[in-house]
Amino acid sequence: MGGEPRTALSIVGFPAKGVDFSILGDIMRGGLDKLNEAGVALLGGHSVRDEEIKFGYAVTGVIESKNIKQNKSARVGNRLLLTKPLGTGLITTALKRGKASREHVNAAVQVMAQLNKKSSEICLRHQVDAMTDITGFGLLGHALEVAKASHVSIEIDHRRLPLLTGALEYSRAGLCAGGLVSNREFYSSMVHINESVPSDFQDVLFDPQTSGGLLIFAAPNSADALMQALRADGISVDEIGSVRPPLPFLANVS
């Protein structure tokens, strides 16, 4: 991480029948708005007929070697910071099943629509040893990738996790995405979760995120200034844990 996106090609799959074609226009406009916000030029794209709607971009950019933030450079003592609250997977699953409130959906959409551009730029001005974003593998999945690559362990305090309103409610109702179940099955053997952590919070740990925030491994003496700079720019950030020497498990959640 730490690069600057420059150009994009769109990739679209859309049904030939049964879906109002104006929806595709809305999708394209929304994507273009975010490309413009990020300062990225749309060069063109490809479209195919598909029974399910699919949309995304292939993005290219540039990066200075000194700005590269890898997922294998976390150090013992790093303080673990997270931008953006968790729970988009639970809320969107509740939406698909007709169980989500409009208020919860609107809040989740607002978070998903926020770019990580400013957060990334601010991080480059502080001592950050490693960084990754939280997407389909959930908080634990992406944290474990860093722990494994860096040969360290991570401690997370579930009480400090930022959550979208409604996420725990939908967890308790059993409205969990298939990706959440898959993440739990794959990563559970690598993590120790204390008995004191409620089951609804455990779901959040494995919940796949769409357009999640940044997981930042900040130097101990830089974390406070970094959090202050992020908040001064209107970016939510919470300290959720720290990096420890290797343990029998790659992550411990208390």
TASUL-V422591 format. One record per backbone hydrogen bond with DSSP energy under -1.0 kcal/mol. NH is the residue of the N-H (numbers start at 1). CO is the residue of the C=O. If there is no record, write none. Layout:
{{NH & CO} {NH & CO}}
This chain:
{{4 & 62} {6 & 60} {7 & 60} {8 & 41} {9 & 58} {10 & 44} {11 & 56} {12 & 46} {13 & 54} {14 & 48} {23 & 20} {25 & 21} {26 & 22} {27 & 23} {28 & 24} {29 & 25} {30 & 26} {31 & 27} {32 & 28} {33 & 29} {34 & 30} {35 & 31} {36 & 32} {37 & 33} {38 & 34} {40 & 35} {41 & 6} {43 & 8} {46 & 10} {48 & 12} {50 & 14} {54 & 13} {56 & 11} {58 & 9} {60 & 7} {62 & 4} {67 & 64} {68 & 65} {69 & 1} {77 & 243} {78 & 75} {79 & 218} {80 & 241} {81 & 216} {82 & 238} {83 & 214} {86 & 162} {91 & 87} {92 & 88} {93 & 89} {94 & 90} {95 & 91} {96 & 92} {97 & 93} {98 & 95} {99 & 94} {105 & 101} {106 & 102} {107 & 103} {108 & 104} {109 & 105} {110 & 106} {111 & 107} {112 & 108} {113 & 109} {114 & 111} {120 & 116} {121 & 117} {122 & 118} {123 & 119} {124 & 120} {125 & 122} {126 & 123} {128 & 126} {129 & 217} {130 & 217} {131 & 70} {132 & 215} {134 & 213} {138 & 135} {140 & 205} {141 & 137} {142 & 138} {143 & 139} {144 & 140} {145 & 141} {146 & 142} {147 & 143} {148 & 144} {149 & 145} {150 & 146} {152 & 147} {153 & 244} {154 & 250} {155 & 242} {156 & 252} {157 & 240} {160 & 157} {161 & 158} {164 & 86} {167 & 164} {170 & 166} {171 & 167} {172 & 168} {173 & 169} {174 & 171} {175 & 170} {176 & 174} {181 & 177} {182 & 178} {183 & 179} {184 & 180} {185 & 181} {186 & 182} {187 & 183} {188 & 184} {190 & 187} {191 & 188} {192 & 251} {194 & 253} {197 & 194} {202 & 198} {203 & 199} {204 & 200} {205 & 201} {206 & 202} {209 & 135} {215 & 132} {216 & 81} {217 & 130} {218 & 79} {219 & 127} {222 & 219} {223 & 219} {226 & 222} {227 & 223} {228 & 224} {229 & 225} {230 & 226} {231 & 227} {232 & 228} {234 & 231} {235 & 230} {238 & 82} {240 & 80} {241 & 80} {242 & 155} {243 & 78} {244 & 153} {250 & 190} {251 & 190} {252 & 154} {253 & 192} {254 & 156}}
